[in-house]
Amino acid sequence: MKPPPVVYHGPDTLEEAVRLLAEHGAEAKVLAGGQSLVPMLNMRLTAPRRLVDVNRLDELAYVRSDRHGVRVGALARHADVERATHAFETVPLLRQAVRTVAHPTIRNRGTTVGSLVHADPAGEMPAVLALLDGEVLLRSERDGERTVAAADFFVGPMESACREDEVAVEAYFPRPAGRTGTDWRELSRRSGDYALCGVGTLVRVDDAGAVVAARAAYIAMGSVPQVVDLTEAAADGDWSAAAESAADQLDPEDDIHASAEYRRHLARVLTARSLKASYEAVAP
């Protein structure tokens, strides 16, 4: 199919982009990487009357790190995040997860912030933001800037808290506290396909190697990223028991790709392996 006709806008500044969204509201969609929006346009799943292309806003094409975390600008491509050594050293989970996003061609064009706004429950980066308790910075002409926590940002399948008159400017991925190991793994029918189940974990230990915190986040297991606290279940290092506890808290649905029970089985297996890997990354 062909996309619907649209009026194209190519603002040269962020202020101009914000003004266009304030003027046109629901009629407009922001175009950054386009790896999610363009297929939806082609399949007529969305039909905005205007596209606001922000690809000229080079000031938003950054990946910045400090001792507190990593900030990813709206035009930073997945590949930029994947290649940023300083980001990997600060928040290893970013590279661990982003390297499983689709194919290299998609990662070379798709943007990390765009994937967050797209809010696909099968997408890796929303789950990473949720697991790390990250934030998204939004800007509008009416209200200026506001920051939305990951727990409030994903409100439904393909639905985020980004309003029609707002541009998502930046995502912030905080560095986990203390001695924390992380891991990401998923299973799909073919490399690059959407995962039947994906899980990211983080495990924090004390100086003696005892688990003091454990969490897991899941994709393709609900309408939004699912985050489960496994601290109590993982306290004695029984990863299988912790994985069983996680699976009991998940409520996947049947679809044409897999049954709910099979997805829950994958969650058990992947969670146990991922928790073990996260622990071993920091265990003394």
FENQUI-V781360 format. One record per helix or strand. SS is the DSSP state (a for helix, b for strand). FROM is the first residue (numbers start at 1). TO is the last residue. Records with the same first field share a line. If there is no record, write none. Layout:
BEGIN
SS = FROM-TO ; FROM-TO
END
This chain:
BEGIN
b = 7-9 ; 28-31 ; 50-53 ; 63-66 ; 69-73 ; 77-77 ; 111-111 ; 135-140 ; 144-149 ; 154-156 ; 159-160 ; 166-174 ; 179-187 ; 197-205 ; 211-219 ; 226-229
a = 14-27 ; 37-42 ; 58-60 ; 78-83 ; 85-90 ; 92-98 ; 104-109 ; 112-118 ; 124-131 ; 150-153 ; 239-249 ; 260-280
END
